[in-house]
Amino acid sequence: MTRNVRTEARHSPERYEPPGSSCGLADLNRRQAMQILGAGLLVSVVEEISVGQRARGRPRRAEKLVDRLHIGTDGAITVMTGKVEVGQGSRTSLTQAVAEEMRVSVDQVWLVMADTAVVPDDGITAGSRTTPATSPVIRKAAATARELLVNLAARRWRTSRDSLVARDGKIVDRAGKREVTYGELAADKDFTKELDRKVDDGVTVTPVSEWRVLGTPAPRVNTVSIVTGAHRYPSDMVRPGMLYGKLLRPPSFGATLTSVDLGPARSMEGVTVVRDGEFVGCAAPTSAQAQAAIEAIGKTARWNRPPHPSSEDVFAYLKAHAHAGESSRRGRGARSRGSIDKGLAGAKKVLRGTYQTAYIAHAPLEPRSALAEWQDGKVTVWTGSQGPNRVHSQLARELGVSSRHVRVIVPDTGGGFGGKHSGETAVEAARLARAVGRAVSLTWTRQEEFTWAYFRPAALIEIQAGLDEHSAVVAWDFTTYNAGSAAIATPYDIPNTRTRSVGCDSPMRQGSYRCLAATANVFARESFMDELAAAAKSDPLEFRLKHLGNERLRAVLASAAKRFDWKRRRKTKRPPGRGIGMSCATEKASYTAACVEVEVDRDRGGLKVLEVCEAFECGAIHNPANLRSQVQGCIIMGLGGALREAIEFRDGQVLNPSFARYAVPRFADVPKIETILLNRPDIPSAGGGETPIVAIAPAIGNAVFEATGHRARAMPIKLEV
């Protein structure tokens, strides 16, 4: 059975999930699942704490060796983690982390991810936290297991542990006389005595200088199943006797149902209609039948539709609905240094600017999807989410059942970008499944995804700054409305600063996004820094360096500028409509800088990005190939928000709920891209999946100014024709 688990979980992780599958883990709770893995060593360095306990700030108790890592008698190493894989490469990076500490190849490690009945709660997969937070925990578990194996071999051979070394899945006598496999040691009954011991805080993980697996460009562990189509995403999951579900959606935001006739759908063969208050859905043998039933019901529905602002006047709406006291769920109040009033009063020149960023969609390749099945009053839900334990709690709360009767499984999912933190689809599928008494699969249409998912917040940002007689920035006043406080603090050395994040009553559902508020705040800040550089008659690079004391930020900025050949290009005359620009930023303990060249067609209002050179540094690099992919992905995704992406709405309806009308970047939009990865083995690793996105939009805007003399103060960037 251990071999089967290894095959299922490692080579085809999606096949691990359905209850009743050949992999015995799926039907059992965590400790039972470990028994299924067979005799061997089970190791953990993290005790599960519920989401509620985390929210109340309850500290972790002493860590014990349980529930994290299993070594089978055949030597198979199975690792449990609550993190999810949504295309960012965490399955591979965490596999590398275990392989490094266990002194084995990546092919000898198998990861079981995001099953609330089997794995520990590692928190939500967000904020670029897997690398700096979860990887160290898993590495410590693996290092603990390795040391226990060495100790057991030393006792077995009655020799000093210093004479032994772990290598290639074995403990080897340095003299070359003896060796024993991990599997042989794991079968030793003495290992059972080790399971309840606390982790030794003195266990040392492998230093960067000795990395052999980490730090290398290991290919993704499930690449073959992805490219061949063998992988099953949440929307591909199937259960015996399963039906397909569809819901009746309101015609506009905030609309409430006043009356509906369910008769037309109930008369359709094979269709089951469910109504619970305003929850109206249909389940049928095919999604087409379910959709036809919903459309028939929809023709009879009557709604109360409240007024709703439009995207044309949303920024005035946000300003008018700002929260008093400059604080809210999205606001953090004011932070200041020095005296902004004195700084502005003493400045030789004061500049002011207002910036706007639109609501934008996450547009994941796979829309929200869930499959729910009830058995004996218990529900199992397969869904695409970045927070399996959040969804677990949401299901228990909204379904009114004990959390012990809820199980959430997240197969590797087709994209998240901060947009799949919630579990609305899981709840919808579970409600339908409970009502009809059969498993129900519910996948949102692309229009539903564009309409009913949450968006990156729109933002209004006001800045004023002052220059002294030496063209140094002496005052910086920055207020952001609705975006949030990520990256709000200026990284530049300015004696008098004030930053404020003001919450607003948003007319649209909004939430997390890739680097969230930093995409708006950095756009405004770096655009305005260029305005200040122009007012100071200074080169944008020299102006930034003049105000930067942060060594890491200076390093990425200098690296990008050097590779881009910024100084020569600034002195070289370009064809009409061509311009170059730059920006830099820090967020989530990582650093980035970008230089771009654009071409503007003033007659037609066309803007094309010709070249991007971006440098990025996030400490010691775990996997350079995956990190480069993340930086490139951020650049391309950032092009969308910079050039075209914006949710348009009027009368409570989204006007562009399709890829035909909501234009994410196409292949024709992709410029020449050069990425520079600065490896810093002397600095702890940070995540790399978010921060690189923030540099691209302001660099483009600044290049547009050089090409046209027009300041881009809105995102997406609008050209004056």
Order of alpha helices (4+ residues) and beta strands (2+ residues): alpha-alpha-beta-alpha-beta-beta-alpha-beta-alpha-beta-beta-beta-alpha-alpha-beta-beta-alpha-beta-beta-alpha-beta-alpha-beta-alpha-beta-beta-beta-alpha-beta-alpha-beta-alpha-beta-beta-beta-alpha-alpha-alpha-alpha-beta-beta-beta-alpha-beta-beta-beta-alpha-beta
